[in-house]
Amino acid sequence: MHIIWTILIGFIAGLIARAIFPGNNSMGFILTVVLGIAGSLVATYAGQALGLYAAGAGAGFIASVIGAALLLGVWHLVAR
């Protein structure tokens, strides 16, 4: 059940991260959401590996937004 919660948080985090990194790029809504979900998953499992979260807990919302923003930043660097 926690994976579904992580995906939902990632969806919202991706939209917020996109608002943080506005700009004229060809990335659409679907890719933004996918990167947000990936950022949320990365934040969840990185936090678990570092001992910040328990095994059953998802990443916090702020950590998910930060993870999604980092992935969007990397995407912008790679896409150039």
Jmol script that loads the backbone (N, CA, C; Angstrom):
load data "model"
ATOM      1  N   MET A   1       0.825  -1.191   0.000  1.00  0.00           N
ATOM      2  CA  MET A   1       0.000   0.000   0.000  1.00  0.00           C
ATOM      3  C   MET A   1       0.865   1.249   0.000  1.00  0.00           C
ATOM      4  N   HIS A   2       2.066   1.176   0.604  1.00  0.00           N
ATOM      5  CA  HIS A   2       2.893   2.369   0.670  1.00  0.00           C
ATOM      6  C   HIS A   2       3.412   2.787  -0.701  1.00  0.00           C
ATOM      7  N   ILE A   3       3.532   1.842  -1.646  1.00  0.00           N
ATOM      8  CA  ILE A   3       3.989   2.204  -2.992  1.00  0.00           C
ATOM      9  C   ILE A   3       2.945   3.062  -3.699  1.00  0.00           C
ATOM     10  N   ILE A   4       1.669   2.786  -3.470  1.00  0.00           N
ATOM     11  CA  ILE A   4       0.606   3.607  -4.059  1.00  0.00           C
ATOM     12  C   ILE A   4       0.645   5.011  -3.465  1.00  0.00           C
ATOM     13  N   TRP A   5       0.862   5.104  -2.170  1.00  0.00           N
ATOM     14  CA  TRP A   5       0.961   6.406  -1.518  1.00  0.00           C
ATOM     15  C   TRP A   5       2.171   7.182  -2.054  1.00  0.00           C
ATOM     16  N   THR A   6       3.280   6.495  -2.259  1.00  0.00           N
ATOM     17  CA  THR A   6       4.479   7.129  -2.799  1.00  0.00           C
ATOM     18  C   THR A   6       4.234   7.644  -4.208  1.00  0.00           C
ATOM     19  N   ILE A   7       3.502   6.892  -5.013  1.00  0.00           N
ATOM     20  CA  ILE A   7       3.189   7.316  -6.376  1.00  0.00           C
ATOM     21  C   ILE A   7       2.276   8.542  -6.360  1.00  0.00           C
ATOM     22  N   LEU A   8       1.282   8.554  -5.491  1.00  0.00           N
ATOM     23  CA  LEU A   8       0.392   9.721  -5.404  1.00  0.00           C
ATOM     24  C   LEU A   8       1.146  10.965  -4.945  1.00  0.00           C
ATOM     25  N   ILE A   9       2.003  10.806  -3.952  1.00  0.00           N
ATOM     26  CA  ILE A   9       2.818  11.926  -3.502  1.00  0.00           C
ATOM     27  C   ILE A   9       3.754  12.367  -4.624  1.00  0.00           C
ATOM     28  N   GLY A  10       4.313  11.417  -5.365  1.00  0.00           N
ATOM     29  CA  GLY A  10       5.190  11.736  -6.488  1.00  0.00           C
ATOM     30  C   GLY A  10       4.474  12.499  -7.587  1.00  0.00           C
ATOM     31  N   PHE A  11       3.214  12.172  -7.820  1.00  0.00           N
ATOM     32  CA  PHE A  11       2.413  12.891  -8.810  1.00  0.00           C
ATOM     33  C   PHE A  11       2.315  14.367  -8.435  1.00  0.00           C
ATOM     34  N   ILE A  12       1.967  14.629  -7.209  1.00  0.00           N
ATOM     35  CA  ILE A  12       1.831  16.015  -6.740  1.00  0.00           C
ATOM     36  C   ILE A  12       3.204  16.684  -6.673  1.00  0.00           C
ATOM     37  N   ALA A  13       4.210  15.940  -6.232  1.00  0.00           N
ATOM     38  CA  ALA A  13       5.559  16.500  -6.138  1.00  0.00           C
ATOM     39  C   ALA A  13       6.101  16.866  -7.514  1.00  0.00           C
ATOM     40  N   GLY A  14       5.787  16.074  -8.520  1.00  0.00           N
ATOM     41  CA  GLY A  14       6.221  16.384  -9.883  1.00  0.00           C
ATOM     42  C   GLY A  14       5.611  17.672 -10.390  1.00  0.00           C
ATOM     43  N   LEU A  15       4.355  17.888 -10.087  1.00  0.00           N
ATOM     44  CA  LEU A  15       3.706  19.125 -10.505  1.00  0.00           C
ATOM     45  C   LEU A  15       4.295  20.333  -9.780  1.00  0.00           C
ATOM     46  N   ILE A  16       4.588  20.179  -8.508  1.00  0.00           N
ATOM     47  CA  ILE A  16       5.183  21.276  -7.750  1.00  0.00           C
ATOM     48  C   ILE A  16       6.616  21.532  -8.228  1.00  0.00           C
ATOM     49  N   ALA A  17       7.367  20.468  -8.486  1.00  0.00           N
ATOM     50  CA  ALA A  17       8.734  20.639  -8.972  1.00  0.00           C
ATOM     51  C   ALA A  17       8.737  21.314 -10.341  1.00  0.00           C
ATOM     52  N   ARG A  18       7.752  21.021 -11.160  1.00  0.00           N
ATOM     53  CA  ARG A  18       7.637  21.675 -12.471  1.00  0.00           C
ATOM     54  C   ARG A  18       7.357  23.159 -12.300  1.00  0.00           C
ATOM     55  N   ALA A  19       6.598  23.507 -11.282  1.00  0.00           N
ATOM     56  CA  ALA A  19       6.332  24.916 -11.004  1.00  0.00           C
ATOM     57  C   ALA A  19       7.592  25.613 -10.495  1.00  0.00           C
ATOM     58  N   ILE A  20       8.464  24.871  -9.811  1.00  0.00           N
ATOM     59  CA  ILE A  20       9.718  25.438  -9.329  1.00  0.00           C
ATOM     60  C   ILE A  20      10.668  25.694 -10.495  1.00  0.00           C
ATOM     61  N   PHE A  21      10.691  24.787 -11.472  1.00  0.00           N
ATOM     62  CA  PHE A  21      11.550  24.903 -12.646  1.00  0.00           C
ATOM     63  C   PHE A  21      10.723  25.209 -13.887  1.00  0.00           C
ATOM     64  N   PRO A  22      10.118  26.386 -13.950  1.00  0.00           N
ATOM     65  CA  PRO A  22       9.360  26.703 -15.170  1.00  0.00           C
ATOM     66  C   PRO A  22      10.338  27.001 -16.302  1.00  0.00           C
ATOM     67  N   GLY A  23       9.830  26.995 -17.475  1.00  0.00           N
ATOM     68  CA  GLY A  23      10.672  27.306 -18.617  1.00  0.00           C
ATOM     69  C   GLY A  23      10.043  26.776 -19.876  1.00  0.00           C
ATOM     70  N   ASN A  24      10.643  27.125 -20.962  1.00  0.00           N
ATOM     71  CA  ASN A  24      10.145  26.693 -22.256  1.00  0.00           C
ATOM     72  C   ASN A  24      10.897  25.434 -22.660  1.00  0.00           C
ATOM     73  N   ASN A  25      10.311  24.300 -22.408  1.00  0.00           N
ATOM     74  CA  ASN A  25      10.907  23.049 -22.826  1.00  0.00           C
ATOM     75  C   ASN A  25       9.823  22.152 -23.391  1.00  0.00           C
ATOM     76  N   SER A  26      10.242  21.098 -24.013  1.00  0.00           N
ATOM     77  CA  SER A  26       9.298  20.219 -24.691  1.00  0.00           C
ATOM     78  C   SER A  26       8.750  19.114 -23.792  1.00  0.00           C
ATOM     79  N   MET A  27       9.079  19.147 -22.520  1.00  0.00           N
ATOM     80  CA  MET A  27       8.615  18.109 -21.608  1.00  0.00           C
ATOM     81  C   MET A  27       7.136  18.318 -21.314  1.00  0.00           C
ATOM     82  N   GLY A  28       6.356  17.327 -21.540  1.00  0.00           N
ATOM     83  CA  GLY A  28       4.920  17.438 -21.333  1.00  0.00           C
ATOM     84  C   GLY A  28       4.488  17.018 -19.945  1.00  0.00           C
ATOM     85  N   PHE A  29       3.188  16.961 -19.775  1.00  0.00           N
ATOM     86  CA  PHE A  29       2.583  16.634 -18.488  1.00  0.00           C
ATOM     87  C   PHE A  29       2.950  15.229 -18.035  1.00  0.00           C
ATOM     88  N   ILE A  30       2.897  14.271 -18.947  1.00  0.00           N
ATOM     89  CA  ILE A  30       3.151  12.867 -18.594  1.00  0.00           C
ATOM     90  C   ILE A  30       4.588  12.690 -18.109  1.00  0.00           C
ATOM     91  N   LEU A  31       5.552  13.260 -18.833  1.00  0.00           N
ATOM     92  CA  LEU A  31       6.947  13.112 -18.424  1.00  0.00           C
ATOM     93  C   LEU A  31       7.219  13.831 -17.117  1.00  0.00           C
ATOM     94  N   THR A  32       6.564  14.953 -16.894  1.00  0.00           N
ATOM     95  CA  THR A  32       6.702  15.667 -15.629  1.00  0.00           C
ATOM     96  C   THR A  32       6.216  14.805 -14.473  1.00  0.00           C
ATOM     97  N   VAL A  33       5.082  14.165 -14.654  1.00  0.00           N
ATOM     98  CA  VAL A  33       4.525  13.306 -13.610  1.00  0.00           C
ATOM     99  C   VAL A  33       5.409  12.081 -13.395  1.00  0.00           C
ATOM    100  N   VAL A  34       5.913  11.491 -14.464  1.00  0.00           N
ATOM    101  CA  VAL A  34       6.788  10.320 -14.336  1.00  0.00           C
ATOM    102  C   VAL A  34       8.070  10.689 -13.588  1.00  0.00           C
ATOM    103  N   LEU A  35       8.650  11.846 -13.906  1.00  0.00           N
ATOM    104  CA  LEU A  35       9.844  12.272 -13.180  1.00  0.00           C
ATOM    105  C   LEU A  35       9.524  12.585 -11.719  1.00  0.00           C
ATOM    106  N   GLY A  36       8.340  13.104 -11.459  1.00  0.00           N
ATOM    107  CA  GLY A  36       7.925  13.344 -10.076  1.00  0.00           C
ATOM    108  C   GLY A  36       7.776  12.053  -9.297  1.00  0.00           C
ATOM    109  N   ILE A  37       7.177  11.061  -9.919  1.00  0.00           N
ATOM    110  CA  ILE A  37       7.030   9.758  -9.270  1.00  0.00           C
ATOM    111  C   ILE A  37       8.402   9.132  -9.043  1.00  0.00           C
ATOM    112  N   ALA A  38       9.276   9.227 -10.040  1.00  0.00           N
ATOM    113  CA  ALA A  38      10.629   8.687  -9.884  1.00  0.00           C
ATOM    114  C   ALA A  38      11.380   9.414  -8.772  1.00  0.00           C
ATOM    115  N   GLY A  39      11.209  10.726  -8.686  1.00  0.00           N
ATOM    116  CA  GLY A  39      11.847  11.489  -7.614  1.00  0.00           C
ATOM    117  C   GLY A  39      11.338  11.088  -6.247  1.00  0.00           C
ATOM    118  N   SER A  40      10.066  10.824  -6.158  1.00  0.00           N
ATOM    119  CA  SER A  40       9.486  10.379  -4.905  1.00  0.00           C
ATOM    120  C   SER A  40      10.016   8.997  -4.515  1.00  0.00           C
ATOM    121  N   LEU A  41      10.108   8.111  -5.481  1.00  0.00           N
ATOM    122  CA  LEU A  41      10.638   6.776  -5.203  1.00  0.00           C
ATOM    123  C   LEU A  41      12.108   6.844  -4.802  1.00  0.00           C
ATOM    124  N   VAL A  42      12.878   7.686  -5.499  1.00  0.00           N
ATOM    125  CA  VAL A  42      14.289   7.839  -5.149  1.00  0.00           C
ATOM    126  C   VAL A  42      14.431   8.404  -3.744  1.00  0.00           C
ATOM    127  N   ALA A  43      13.629   9.409  -3.414  1.00  0.00           N
ATOM    128  CA  ALA A  43      13.689   9.998  -2.075  1.00  0.00           C
ATOM    129  C   ALA A  43      13.294   8.982  -1.011  1.00  0.00           C
ATOM    130  N   THR A  44      12.297   8.153  -1.316  1.00  0.00           N
ATOM    131  CA  THR A  44      11.863   7.137  -0.359  1.00  0.00           C
ATOM    132  C   THR A  44      12.967   6.125  -0.084  1.00  0.00           C
ATOM    133  N   TYR A  45      13.525   5.551  -1.145  1.00  0.00           N
ATOM    134  CA  TYR A  45      14.503   4.491  -0.960  1.00  0.00           C
ATOM    135  C   TYR A  45      15.863   5.032  -0.529  1.00  0.00           C
ATOM    136  N   ALA A  46      16.223   6.240  -0.940  1.00  0.00           N
ATOM    137  CA  ALA A  46      17.465   6.843  -0.457  1.00  0.00           C
ATOM    138  C   ALA A  46      17.341   7.171   1.033  1.00  0.00           C
ATOM    139  N   GLY A  47      16.183   7.657   1.447  1.00  0.00           N
ATOM    140  CA  GLY A  47      15.959   7.938   2.867  1.00  0.00           C
ATOM    141  C   GLY A  47      15.985   6.675   3.702  1.00  0.00           C
ATOM    142  N   GLN A  48      15.461   5.584   3.155  1.00  0.00           N
ATOM    143  CA  GLN A  48      15.511   4.310   3.871  1.00  0.00           C
ATOM    144  C   GLN A  48      16.944   3.802   3.965  1.00  0.00           C
ATOM    145  N   ALA A  49      17.715   3.969   2.889  1.00  0.00           N
ATOM    146  CA  ALA A  49      19.104   3.511   2.899  1.00  0.00           C
ATOM    147  C   ALA A  49      19.949   4.325   3.875  1.00  0.00           C
ATOM    148  N   LEU A  50      19.620   5.598   4.027  1.00  0.00           N
ATOM    149  CA  LEU A  50      20.359   6.451   4.954  1.00  0.00           C
ATOM    150  C   LEU A  50      19.838   6.368   6.382  1.00  0.00           C
ATOM    151  N   GLY A  51      18.749   5.645   6.568  1.00  0.00           N
ATOM    152  CA  GLY A  51      18.193   5.484   7.899  1.00  0.00           C
ATOM    153  C   GLY A  51      17.278   6.622   8.329  1.00  0.00           C
ATOM    154  N   LEU A  52      16.824   7.437   7.379  1.00  0.00           N
ATOM    155  CA  LEU A  52      15.944   8.554   7.708  1.00  0.00           C
ATOM    156  C   LEU A  52      14.483   8.133   7.811  1.00  0.00           C
ATOM    157  N   TYR A  53      14.115   7.068   7.111  1.00  0.00           N
ATOM    158  CA  TYR A  53      12.743   6.578   7.104  1.00  0.00           C
ATOM    159  C   TYR A  53      12.734   5.108   7.475  1.00  0.00           C
ATOM    160  N   ALA A  54      11.636   4.675   8.048  1.00  0.00           N
ATOM    161  CA  ALA A  54      11.455   3.241   8.322  1.00  0.00           C
ATOM    162  C   ALA A  54      11.157   2.527   7.007  1.00  0.00           C
ATOM    163  N   ALA A  55      11.264   1.211   7.016  1.00  0.00           N
ATOM    164  CA  ALA A  55      11.080   0.434   5.794  1.00  0.00           C
ATOM    165  C   ALA A  55       9.674   0.559   5.226  1.00  0.00           C
ATOM    166  N   GLY A  56       8.661   0.724   6.042  1.00  0.00           N
ATOM    167  CA  GLY A  56       7.298   0.815   5.542  1.00  0.00           C
ATOM    168  C   GLY A  56       6.827   2.234   5.282  1.00  0.00           C
ATOM    169  N   ALA A  57       7.614   3.203   5.643  1.00  0.00           N
ATOM    170  CA  ALA A  57       7.199   4.597   5.507  1.00  0.00           C
ATOM    171  C   ALA A  57       7.672   5.164   4.184  1.00  0.00           C
ATOM    172  N   GLY A  58       6.827   5.964   3.570  1.00  0.00           N
ATOM    173  CA  GLY A  58       7.218   6.661   2.360  1.00  0.00           C
ATOM    174  C   GLY A  58       7.970   7.926   2.714  1.00  0.00           C
ATOM    175  N   ALA A  59       8.608   8.476   1.725  1.00  0.00           N
ATOM    176  CA  ALA A  59       9.343   9.723   1.960  1.00  0.00           C
ATOM    177  C   ALA A  59       8.363  10.824   2.294  1.00  0.00           C
ATOM    178  N   GLY A  60       8.835  11.774   3.039  1.00  0.00           N
ATOM    179  CA  GLY A  60       8.024  12.927   3.343  1.00  0.00           C
ATOM    180  C   GLY A  60       7.746  13.726   2.089  1.00  0.00           C
ATOM    181  N   PHE A  61       6.734  14.547   2.161  1.00  0.00           N
ATOM    182  CA  PHE A  61       6.334  15.316   0.988  1.00  0.00           C
ATOM    183  C   PHE A  61       7.454  16.249   0.535  1.00  0.00           C
ATOM    184  N   ILE A  62       8.125  16.882   1.467  1.00  0.00           N
ATOM    185  CA  ILE A  62       9.203  17.808   1.103  1.00  0.00           C
ATOM    186  C   ILE A  62      10.355  17.046   0.461  1.00  0.00           C
ATOM    187  N   ALA A  63      10.687  15.882   0.985  1.00  0.00           N
ATOM    188  CA  ALA A  63      11.749  15.066   0.391  1.00  0.00           C
ATOM    189  C   ALA A  63      11.365  14.628  -1.015  1.00  0.00           C
ATOM    190  N   SER A  64      10.090  14.340  -1.235  1.00  0.00           N
ATOM    191  CA  SER A  64       9.633  13.952  -2.564  1.00  0.00           C
ATOM    192  C   SER A  64       9.741  15.111  -3.542  1.00  0.00           C
ATOM    193  N   VAL A  65       9.387  16.308  -3.099  1.00  0.00           N
ATOM    194  CA  VAL A  65       9.505  17.485  -3.966  1.00  0.00           C
ATOM    195  C   VAL A  65      10.978  17.750  -4.287  1.00  0.00           C
ATOM    196  N   ILE A  66      11.838  17.605  -3.292  1.00  0.00           N
ATOM    197  CA  ILE A  66      13.269  17.810  -3.525  1.00  0.00           C
ATOM    198  C   ILE A  66      13.806  16.761  -4.499  1.00  0.00           C
ATOM    199  N   GLY A  67      13.410  15.500  -4.318  1.00  0.00           N
ATOM    200  CA  GLY A  67      13.837  14.444  -5.238  1.00  0.00           C
ATOM    201  C   GLY A  67      13.348  14.689  -6.651  1.00  0.00           C
ATOM    202  N   ALA A  68      12.100  15.105  -6.796  1.00  0.00           N
ATOM    203  CA  ALA A  68      11.558  15.393  -8.119  1.00  0.00           C
ATOM    204  C   ALA A  68      12.240  16.607  -8.729  1.00  0.00           C
ATOM    205  N   ALA A  69      12.511  17.627  -7.925  1.00  0.00           N
ATOM    206  CA  ALA A  69      13.189  18.819  -8.436  1.00  0.00           C
ATOM    207  C   ALA A  69      14.607  18.484  -8.887  1.00  0.00           C
ATOM    208  N   LEU A  70      15.289  17.616  -8.141  1.00  0.00           N
ATOM    209  CA  LEU A  70      16.626  17.202  -8.553  1.00  0.00           C
ATOM    210  C   LEU A  70      16.599  16.445  -9.873  1.00  0.00           C
ATOM    211  N   LEU A  71      15.641  15.550 -10.021  1.00  0.00           N
ATOM    212  CA  LEU A  71      15.535  14.814 -11.283  1.00  0.00           C
ATOM    213  C   LEU A  71      15.166  15.739 -12.438  1.00  0.00           C
ATOM    214  N   LEU A  72      14.300  16.702 -12.201  1.00  0.00           N
ATOM    215  CA  LEU A  72      13.969  17.657 -13.257  1.00  0.00           C
ATOM    216  C   LEU A  72      15.178  18.517 -13.614  1.00  0.00           C
ATOM    217  N   GLY A  73      15.966  18.893 -12.613  1.00  0.00           N
ATOM    218  CA  GLY A  73      17.182  19.650 -12.888  1.00  0.00           C
ATOM    219  C   GLY A  73      18.172  18.848 -13.720  1.00  0.00           C
ATOM    220  N   VAL A  74      18.336  17.577 -13.382  1.00  0.00           N
ATOM    221  CA  VAL A  74      19.207  16.704 -14.166  1.00  0.00           C
ATOM    222  C   VAL A  74      18.660  16.545 -15.575  1.00  0.00           C
ATOM    223  N   TRP A  75      17.352  16.417 -15.705  1.00  0.00           N
ATOM    224  CA  TRP A  75      16.732  16.287 -17.023  1.00  0.00           C
ATOM    225  C   TRP A  75      17.006  17.528 -17.877  1.00  0.00           C
ATOM    226  N   HIS A  76      16.924  18.706 -17.279  1.00  0.00           N
ATOM    227  CA  HIS A  76      17.186  19.944 -18.006  1.00  0.00           C
ATOM    228  C   HIS A  76      18.647  19.993 -18.469  1.00  0.00           C
ATOM    229  N   LEU A  77      19.572  19.515 -17.625  1.00  0.00           N
ATOM    230  CA  LEU A  77      20.978  19.509 -18.012  1.00  0.00           C
ATOM    231  C   LEU A  77      21.262  18.517 -19.131  1.00  0.00           C
ATOM    232  N   VAL A  78      20.627  17.355 -19.071  1.00  0.00           N
ATOM    233  CA  VAL A  78      20.852  16.322 -20.069  1.00  0.00           C
ATOM    234  C   VAL A  78      20.189  16.688 -21.390  1.00  0.00           C
ATOM    235  N   ALA A  79      19.027  17.310 -21.331  1.00  0.00           N
ATOM    236  CA  ALA A  79      18.266  17.627 -22.536  1.00  0.00           C
ATOM    237  C   ALA A  79      18.877  18.770 -23.347  1.00  0.00           C
ATOM    238  N   ARG A  80      19.786  19.514 -22.763  1.00  0.00           N
ATOM    239  CA  ARG A  80      20.389  20.642 -23.499  1.00  0.00           C
ATOM    240  C   ARG A  80      21.326  20.180 -24.511  1.00  0.00           C
TER     241      ARG A  80
END
end "model"
wireframe off; spacefill off
backbone 0.3
color backbone group
